[in-house]
Amino acid sequence: MKKLLSLVVMAATLSTSWAQLPNGSIAPDFTMTDIYGESHNLYSYLDQGISVILNFSAVWCGPCLAYKEEGILNDIYNAYGPNGSGDIMVLSFETEDGAGLEALYGEGAGTVGDFVTGTNYPIIDNASNLYWSSYMQPGAESGPVPLIYTVCPNRILTETGQAPLASHVTAATSGCGNAVTSPAATVNYSGDEYKCGEGSWEAKGDLTNLGSIPVTSAQFSVDFNGNVSTVNWSGNLNSGATATADLGSYAYTGNFSAVLTQLN
């Protein structure tokens, strides 16, 4: 009877015992579609010499949302993603199947907030099968989130976690034997947000150089109430430095957006 009980406990332990892939593992390939209908294949990115950051998250995970709101992965995607220097891709995965797309927007029970608004990098919903079958392995007690890997073009992965921006970039570039040879920058809005009464309001953006070479010029596509214009900035912005770009003066209320479209 004791032996039977011992065997049952052992079986239960093994069936619920998992751990993430250890550093140095080969990242399993996948092809998945994000919430906007775009398809992403891991090895296609890697074969182009692009390092890929994989962010496994869940709608019930408070630290996951807090890290999203820090904007670190967004800044990396903006500066080094397909519309930046093209050196790093960021993909985020929702690992809680059945929560529904509305939960990613912070709606309904069981979600801690909005994971979509303000996020520029792709989000892939219903990714628990990829998470459990490919990126976890037998060995520990449960699947942890947040779980963030950096995958080098040679397909070797490292768990980089909720690291600062510079640590992620180092792991994805020099840590992979790559060097960023193109300008890389991100912009955060820093101008007026509201207009009350008479007078105009000023739109501005803080341009930060995240690359290794100086940024001497930048171009923005500005859309205000459907009227699109081009705004140019010039200067000499060294690595790590920030400068304010004037994005125009506006006399009316409405919808404003600005996209960094070109560097140097």
N, C-alpha and C positions, 0 to 999 in steps of 0.2 A: 504493500500500500504506500509505503514511504517512497519507494522507487518510482511508482507511477506518478505520485504527486510531484516529485522532483523533475521527471520528464515533462510533465505538463507545464510547469513553471518555466523550464528551459525553452520549450517550444514557443510559449507566449513571449518570452524575452526576445528570442531571435526574430519573431515575426514583426516586432515593433521597433527593431533596433537598426538605426540608420545614421550615416554621417555624410557630410559633403565630401566631394572628391579632394584628395590631398594635393598640395602644391606639387607641380611637376607632372601632373596627369595630362594625358591627351584629351582635349576638349571634344566631347561628342558633337558630331555635326547635327544640324537641324535646318528645316525650312518651315517658317511659321509666318502667319499673316497678322499684321497689327490692327488696331481698332479703326484705322483709316483705310484698310483694304490693301496696304502695301505688303509685299512679300519680302522676307529676309532670309537669306541662306548664310550661315556662319562661315563655311569654308570659302564661299565666294568672296566675302570681305577679306578673309585672311590671305587668300591667294593673290589679292591685289596689294598685299603689303600693309594692310590696315589692321591695327590692333583693335580689339573689340572688348568693351566693358559690358558685362552681363549683370544686371541688377535684378535679383529675385526678391519679390516683395509680396505683401498681402494687404488687403483692404482693412483688416483688423489690427494691423501692426503700427502702433504709435511711433516708434523710432523710425520706421520706414517713411512715414509721412513727414516727420520732422527733418529727415535728411533730404527728402525731396524739396522741402521748402527752403533749405539752406541754399539751393540753387547750384551746388557744386557740379552735379552731372549735367545740368543745363548749360553752365558756362563751358564745360569741356566740349559738349556737343556743338554749341554755337561757334567756339573757336577752332576746334579741330575736326568737326564733323564734315559731312558732304558739302555744306555751304561755307565751310571754313578752309583750313589747310588740307583737309582730306586725309589726316593721319590716324584718327581715332573714331570708331563708331560706338555709340551707346545704345543699348537695347534694354528695356525694362519689361519684366514678366510678372503678371498677377498669378499667384500660385493657388488661389482659393477658388476652385471651380464651383459654379453654381451661384456665386454671389451676384452675378448679373452686371452688365455694363454700367447701370446706374450707380452701383456701389463704388466704382472707380471715380465717379463724379461726386461722391460724398452723400448720396441719397439712399435712404432706407436704413434698416437695422443692420448692425454688424459692421459698419464702416466707420473709420475714425476721421474721414475728411475727403477732400477733393484731391485726387492724384493726377488729374488731367489738366486742369486749367493752369496755364503758365508753363506747361511742360512741352518742350520742343522735340525732344527725342522720342522715338517710337515706343509705344506701349503695346504689349501683346497680352491679351486677356486669355483666361482659361488655359494656363500653361502648367497645370499641376502634373500632367503626364510627362512632359519634358523634365520637369523638376525632379520627380521621384524616380523615373525610369533611367534618366541619363546623368543627372548631376548630383545624385545622392548615391551612396553605396552602403552596404551592410557595415556596421561598426559602432555606432553610438545610438543615443536614445531617440532623437527626433530630428526633423528637418528644420534648421534654424532660418529665420528671416529677421532682419535683412541678411541676405547672402550676396556678396558682390565679388565676382571674379574679373580678372583681366586676362584676356587670351592673346598671346603673341601670334604673329603670322606663322610661326613654326608649329602652331596648334597647342603649345604648352600653356597651361593655365596656372594662375596664382590667385589665391584669395587675398584681395586687397581691402575688402571691408569698407566701412564708412570713413574713408581717409580724407584728409584735406586735398584740395585741388592739386597742389604741387606734387603730392605723393602719388596720386593717380596718374598724372601726366608723366612723371618719372618712370613709373612701372610700365606704362604703355609705350614709352619711347626708348630711352636709354636702357631700361630694364629688358626690352625686347631686342636690343641691338639696333634700334631705329633712331634717326635724328630728324627733327622737324626743320625742314629747309625752306618752308614757306611762312609768310607772316601769319600770325594767329592772334585774334583779339576777340573780346566780347564787349557788349555794350549794355549798360543798365540805365533805365530812364531816371533822370534826376531833375526834370523841369517841373513847371506848375502842373497841377492836376485838376484844378477847379477854377472856374471863372464866375465871379459874382458881380453883377452890376456892369458899369461901363469899363472901358479899357481893354487892353489886349493881354494875352498870357503867353509865356515863353516856354517853348519845348526844348529840352536839352537832354543829352545822353552822355554818361561817363564811359569813355572808351578806354579799356584796359588792355595793354599789350601782354598776352600770355605766351608769346613766342620768343625765340632766341635772337631774332633780328629786329632792328628798329622798324616801327610803323611810321611812314612819312606821309601817307595819304589814305583817306578812307572815303567811301561813297555810301550814302544812305538813300533808300527809296522810301519816301514819306507819303503817306496817304492820310488826308484829312477830309472827311465827309465824301469820299470817293474821288477826290481830286489828287492825282498822284504827281509828285515832283521829285527831282533829284537834288540832294544836298551834299556838297563836298566839304571835306575837312582836310587840312594839311598842317604839318608840323613835324616834330622829331620826337617820337615817343619810344623811349628805350624799353627793353624787356622789364616787365614788372611795373612800369609806370602807368599812370592814369591821366587822361586829359578830358576836358569837357568840350563836347561838340555842340554847337548851336544848331538846332534843328528847325528854327523858324519862329516867327511871331504870328499869333492868330487872334482875331478879334471876336470870334463867335464860338459858341459851344458846339460839340459834336464828337465824332469818333476819330481818334488819332492813332496811327501806328507808324512805326519806323523800323526798317529792316536794314541791317548792315549787309551790303551787297558786294563790296569790293575793297581790297586792301592793297596799297602800294601799286 
